Amino acid sequence: MNMEQQIEHSHLPIRGLNLHIAQAGKGFSCSPASSRFHFFSGTALKIQKSDDFAVVSVVGDLGTVVFLHGFPEIWYSWRHQMLAVAAAGYRAVALDWRGYGLSDQPPEQEAASYDDLVEDLLAILDALSVPKAFLVAKDFGARPAYYFALRHPSRTCGVMCLGIPFLHGSTTFTSLPEGFYILRWREPGRAEADFSRYDVKRVVRTIYILFSRSEIPIAKEDQEIMDLADLSTPLPEWFTEADLAIYVSLYEKSGFRYPMEMPYRSLHKTNAIEDPKFQVPVFVVMGEKDYVFKFPGVESVLKDGIMEKFAPDLKITYIPEGSHFVQEQFPDRVNDLLISFLKDHPASAS
């Protein structure tokens, strides 16, 4: 079967919003009263609305793995890992965060908070009758994954994060130039004005090119971030035009307004946990060509034993040529690491 036949798509009513989830593998079934198809650049995805169907959930034999995306990603960025864990006997669940992809837009977007993502995740597990799950996250999705594990250890089997270690305390970028993309994008309206000069395809294409490099995206004083790549710059070899078309179709629906609020304009809104201590296993996979590796403090947290103070059961693995999108760039390598992590920490024993 191809990917579309193995992955089911539905919406769940979560805290006043309909959030889109994709599922594969053991442990779920849908009984739709009616269903409809959405087509994204020739790909048919079956979307079953929450008011049209009942979800009958039974936890899979080996457990449930929940995938949490970052920016500019959506559920689709985990397609390789979803199929791998499903084939290994797990239930795979990938969501579109609120305001992303096929999920609803929050009514007050400027009120975006990481705490909302943690609460959304808890409500999704409840809605799917999942008592506890493995969390696999990257980019900004790592922060709600870490905080969920700290606040709800009884609902967490383990956490695997790609590219982002646990950074205790507030994140500052005062040592980086004014043209640093996060400093630019957290200015209200600046990214929107920059993006509006181009169509959605050009914007997504440029972001994927910039974020795939080992250099931190930093614009000069007379530039905007979108000026750092043009149409002559090729896409990464592991990211096809067909992949780009899927992302474009979803960002044409969601737009970029909320993705600028979450994560970039919400970095300061998380309620810190005093003396955090993980009670579950934590696994960090870091691409050594990931530009985030050059963020202030990141290498020290990983290599100087700082993160081990918070995560006693910690494993760190480096992928030498890995970029910020290592799970798409080297899917087989990441899949092997993920499956090994799951098998080393069986859900039944946690």
C-alpha positions as CSV (number, residue, x, y, z in Angstrom):
1,M,0.0,0.0,0.0
2,N,1.1,3.6,-0.6
3,M,1.3,6.3,2.0
4,E,-2.2,7.6,1.4
5,Q,-3.7,4.1,1.9
6,Q,-1.8,3.5,5.2
7,I,-2.5,6.9,6.9
8,E,-6.0,7.9,8.0
9,H,-6.9,11.6,8.6
10,S,-9.6,13.0,10.9
11,H,-10.5,16.0,13.0
12,L,-11.0,15.9,16.8
13,P,-12.8,18.6,18.8
14,I,-10.1,19.8,21.1
15,R,-10.6,22.7,23.5
16,G,-13.0,24.6,21.2
17,L,-11.0,23.9,18.0
18,N,-11.1,21.1,15.4
19,L,-7.6,19.8,15.3
20,H,-6.4,17.6,12.4
21,I,-4.6,14.3,13.2
22,A,-3.1,11.7,10.9
23,Q,-2.9,8.1,12.2
24,A,-1.3,4.8,11.1
25,G,-0.6,1.4,12.5
26,K,-2.3,-0.6,15.2
27,G,-4.9,0.5,17.7
28,F,-7.4,2.8,16.0
29,S,-10.4,2.5,13.8
30,C,-12.9,5.1,12.5
31,S,-16.6,4.5,11.9
32,P,-17.6,7.4,9.6
33,A,-21.2,8.3,9.0
34,S,-19.9,10.2,6.0
35,S,-16.6,11.3,4.7
36,R,-15.1,13.5,2.1
37,F,-11.8,13.9,0.2
38,H,-9.5,16.8,-0.1
39,F,-7.0,16.9,-2.9
40,F,-3.6,18.5,-2.5
41,S,-1.7,18.7,-5.7
42,G,-3.1,15.4,-6.9
43,T,-2.9,13.6,-3.5
44,A,-6.2,12.5,-2.0
45,L,-6.4,12.7,1.8
46,K,-9.5,11.3,3.5
47,I,-10.7,13.8,6.1
48,Q,-13.4,12.7,8.5
49,K,-15.1,15.5,10.4
50,S,-15.6,15.2,14.1
51,D,-19.4,15.7,13.9
52,D,-19.7,12.9,11.3
53,F,-18.0,10.0,12.9
54,A,-17.0,8.2,16.1
55,V,-13.4,7.3,16.8
56,V,-13.1,3.8,18.4
57,S,-9.7,3.7,20.1
58,V,-7.8,0.7,21.5
59,V,-4.1,1.2,22.4
60,G,-1.8,-0.8,20.1
61,D,0.2,-3.8,21.2
62,L,3.4,-1.9,21.7
63,G,2.1,1.6,22.4
64,T,1.4,4.9,20.8
65,V,3.9,7.3,19.3
66,V,2.8,11.0,18.9
67,F,4.7,13.2,16.5
68,L,4.9,16.9,17.1
69,H,6.1,19.1,14.2
70,G,7.9,22.5,14.1
71,F,7.9,25.3,11.6
72,P,7.5,25.4,8.6
73,E,6.3,21.8,9.0
74,I,3.0,20.0,9.4
75,W,2.0,16.4,10.0
76,Y,3.4,15.4,6.6
77,S,7.0,16.0,7.7
78,W,6.7,12.8,9.9
79,R,5.4,10.6,7.0
80,H,8.6,8.4,6.9
81,Q,8.6,7.9,10.7
82,M,4.9,7.2,10.9
83,L,5.1,4.4,8.4
84,A,8.2,3.0,10.1
85,V,6.7,2.8,13.6
86,A,3.4,1.5,12.3
87,A,5.3,-1.3,10.5
88,A,7.1,-2.1,13.8
89,G,3.8,-2.6,15.6
90,Y,3.1,0.8,17.1
91,R,0.2,3.3,16.7
92,A,1.5,6.5,15.0
93,V,-0.3,9.8,15.5
94,A,0.9,13.0,13.9
95,L,-1.0,16.2,14.5
96,D,-1.3,19.7,12.9
97,W,-0.8,22.1,15.8
98,R,-3.6,24.6,16.2
99,G,-3.3,27.3,13.5
100,Y,-1.3,24.9,11.2
101,G,-2.2,22.8,8.2
102,L,-5.8,21.4,8.4
103,S,-6.3,22.4,12.0
104,D,-8.5,25.4,13.0
105,Q,-7.2,28.8,13.6
106,P,-7.4,30.1,17.1
107,P,-9.7,33.1,17.4
108,E,-7.2,35.3,19.3
109,Q,-3.9,34.5,17.5
110,E,-1.9,37.1,19.4
111,A,-2.7,35.1,22.6
112,A,-0.6,32.1,21.4
113,S,1.1,30.3,24.2
114,Y,3.1,27.1,24.6
115,D,0.9,26.2,27.5
116,D,-2.0,25.9,25.0
117,L,0.0,23.3,23.0
118,V,0.7,21.2,26.2
119,E,-3.0,21.3,27.0
120,D,-4.0,20.5,23.5
121,L,-1.7,17.4,23.5
122,L,-3.2,16.2,26.8
123,A,-6.7,16.6,25.4
124,I,-5.8,14.7,22.2
125,L,-4.5,11.8,24.3
126,D,-7.7,11.8,26.2
127,A,-9.9,12.0,23.1
128,L,-8.0,9.0,21.6
129,S,-8.2,7.0,24.9
130,V,-4.4,6.8,25.0
131,P,-3.2,6.4,28.6
132,K,0.4,7.3,27.9
133,A,2.5,7.8,24.8
134,F,6.0,8.3,23.4
135,L,6.5,11.9,22.2
136,V,8.7,12.6,19.1
137,A,9.2,16.2,18.4
138,K,11.4,18.7,16.6
139,D,12.0,22.4,16.3
140,F,9.4,24.3,18.4
141,G,7.5,21.1,18.9
142,A,10.3,20.1,21.3
143,R,9.3,22.6,23.9
144,P,5.7,21.4,24.5
145,A,7.1,17.8,24.4
146,Y,9.5,18.5,27.1
147,Y,7.0,20.4,29.2
148,F,4.4,17.8,28.7
149,A,6.8,15.1,30.0
150,L,7.7,17.2,33.0
151,R,4.1,18.1,33.9
152,H,2.5,14.8,33.0
153,P,5.1,12.0,33.5
154,S,2.4,9.4,34.1
155,R,1.1,10.1,30.6
156,T,4.6,9.9,29.0
157,C,6.6,6.8,28.0
158,G,9.6,8.7,26.8
159,V,10.6,11.8,24.7
160,M,12.7,11.9,21.6
161,C,13.6,15.4,20.2
162,L,15.4,16.2,17.0
163,G,17.6,19.3,16.9
164,I,16.5,20.9,20.1
165,P,17.9,20.1,23.6
166,F,16.1,21.0,26.8
167,L,17.0,24.6,27.5
168,H,16.0,25.6,31.0
169,G,15.0,29.2,31.5
170,S,14.2,31.9,29.0
171,T,15.8,31.9,25.6
172,T,17.6,35.0,24.6
173,F,19.4,35.9,21.4
174,T,21.1,39.2,22.4
175,S,24.4,38.0,21.1
176,L,23.0,37.6,17.5
177,P,22.7,40.4,15.0
178,E,19.5,42.3,14.4
179,G,19.0,40.5,11.1
180,F,18.7,37.1,12.8
181,Y,15.5,35.6,11.5
182,I,13.8,35.1,14.9
183,L,14.5,38.7,15.9
184,R,13.0,39.8,12.6
185,W,10.0,37.5,12.7
186,R,8.9,38.3,16.2
187,E,8.4,41.9,15.2
188,P,4.6,42.2,14.6
189,G,3.9,42.6,10.9
190,R,7.5,42.4,9.7
191,A,7.4,38.8,8.4
192,E,3.9,39.3,7.0
193,A,5.1,42.2,5.0
194,D,8.2,40.3,3.8
195,F,6.2,37.2,2.8
196,S,3.5,39.2,1.1
197,R,5.9,40.1,-1.7
198,Y,5.7,36.5,-3.0
199,D,3.3,33.7,-3.4
200,V,3.0,30.9,-0.8
201,K,5.1,28.5,-2.9
202,R,8.0,30.9,-3.0
203,V,7.8,31.6,0.7
204,V,7.8,27.9,1.8
205,R,10.5,27.1,-0.8
206,T,12.8,29.8,0.5
207,I,12.3,28.8,4.2
208,Y,13.1,25.2,3.4
209,I,16.3,26.2,1.6
210,L,17.4,28.6,4.3
211,F,16.6,26.2,7.2
212,S,18.4,23.3,5.5
213,R,21.7,25.1,5.6
214,S,24.3,25.0,8.3
215,E,24.5,28.8,8.6
216,I,22.0,30.7,10.8
217,P,19.7,32.7,8.5
218,I,20.7,36.3,9.2
219,A,19.7,39.2,6.9
220,K,21.8,42.4,6.3
221,E,20.4,45.7,7.3
222,D,19.0,46.4,3.9
223,Q,17.6,42.9,3.4
224,E,14.6,40.9,4.6
225,I,14.8,37.2,5.3
226,M,13.1,36.2,2.0
227,D,16.0,38.0,0.2
228,L,18.5,35.4,1.3
229,A,17.5,32.9,-1.4
230,D,16.1,33.3,-4.9
231,L,14.5,31.0,-7.5
232,S,17.9,30.0,-8.9
233,T,18.7,28.3,-5.5
234,P,17.8,24.6,-5.8
235,L,15.8,22.7,-3.2
236,P,17.6,20.2,-1.0
237,E,17.9,17.0,-3.0
238,W,15.8,15.1,-0.4
239,F,12.9,17.5,-0.7
240,T,10.9,17.1,-4.0
241,E,8.6,19.4,-5.8
242,A,5.8,17.0,-4.9
243,D,6.7,17.5,-1.2
244,L,6.8,21.2,-1.7
245,A,3.3,21.1,-3.3
246,I,1.9,19.4,-0.2
247,Y,3.3,22.1,2.2
248,V,2.1,24.8,-0.2
249,S,-1.5,23.5,-0.3
250,L,-1.6,23.5,3.5
251,Y,-0.1,26.9,4.0
252,E,-2.5,28.3,1.4
253,K,-5.2,27.2,3.8
254,S,-3.6,28.2,7.1
255,G,-1.5,31.2,6.1
256,F,1.5,32.4,8.1
257,R,-0.1,34.7,10.6
258,Y,-0.4,32.1,13.5
259,P,2.9,30.4,12.7
260,M,4.6,33.7,13.3
261,E,2.9,34.0,16.7
262,M,3.7,30.4,17.5
263,P,6.6,30.0,17.9
264,Y,8.4,33.3,17.3
265,R,6.3,35.8,19.2
266,S,5.5,33.4,22.1
267,L,9.0,32.4,23.2
268,H,8.7,34.4,26.4
269,K,5.2,33.1,27.4
270,T,6.0,29.7,28.8
271,N,5.5,29.3,32.6
272,A,8.8,27.9,33.7
273,I,9.0,24.8,35.9
274,E,11.1,25.2,39.0
275,D,13.8,22.6,39.4
276,P,12.7,20.5,36.4
277,K,13.6,16.8,36.6
278,F,12.5,14.3,33.9
279,Q,11.1,11.1,35.2
280,V,11.1,9.5,31.7
281,P,13.8,8.6,29.3
282,V,14.9,11.4,27.0
283,F,16.7,11.0,23.6
284,V,18.1,14.0,21.7
285,V,19.2,13.5,18.0
286,M,21.2,16.4,16.7
287,G,22.3,16.9,13.1
288,E,25.8,18.4,13.2
289,K,25.0,20.6,10.2
290,D,21.8,21.9,11.8
291,Y,22.1,25.7,12.1
292,V,20.5,25.5,15.5
293,F,23.7,23.8,16.7
294,K,25.2,27.3,16.4
295,F,22.6,29.0,18.6
296,P,24.2,30.5,21.8
297,G,24.4,27.8,24.5
298,V,23.1,24.8,22.5
299,E,26.4,23.0,22.0
300,S,27.3,23.6,25.7
301,V,24.0,22.2,26.9
302,L,24.6,19.0,24.8
303,K,28.3,18.5,25.3
304,D,29.1,19.9,28.8
305,G,26.7,17.7,30.7
306,I,24.2,20.5,31.4
307,M,21.1,18.7,30.1
308,E,22.0,15.6,32.2
309,K,21.3,17.6,35.3
310,F,17.6,17.7,34.3
311,A,17.3,14.3,32.5
312,P,19.0,11.5,34.4
313,D,18.1,8.9,31.7
314,L,19.5,10.8,28.8
315,K,20.9,9.7,25.4
316,I,22.4,12.0,22.8
317,T,23.2,11.0,19.3
318,Y,24.8,13.1,16.5
319,I,24.2,12.6,12.8
320,P,27.3,14.2,11.1
321,E,25.7,15.5,7.9
322,G,22.3,16.0,9.4
323,S,20.5,19.3,8.8
324,H,17.5,20.9,10.6
325,F,15.2,18.5,8.7
326,V,17.2,15.4,9.5
327,Q,14.1,13.2,9.7
328,E,13.3,14.0,6.0
329,Q,17.0,14.1,4.9
330,F,18.0,10.8,6.5
331,P,14.7,9.0,7.2
332,D,16.2,5.5,7.4
333,R,18.8,6.6,9.9
334,V,16.3,8.5,12.1
335,N,13.8,5.6,11.8
336,D,16.4,3.1,13.1
337,L,17.2,5.4,16.0
338,L,13.6,5.9,16.8
339,I,12.7,2.2,16.7
340,S,15.7,1.3,18.9
341,F,14.6,4.0,21.4
342,L,11.1,2.6,21.5
343,K,12.2,-1.0,21.9
344,D,14.7,0.0,24.6
345,H,11.9,1.5,26.6
346,P,8.8,-0.7,26.2
347,A,5.5,1.0,27.1
348,S,4.4,-1.9,29.2
349,A,7.4,-1.4,31.5
350,S,7.0,2.4,31.9
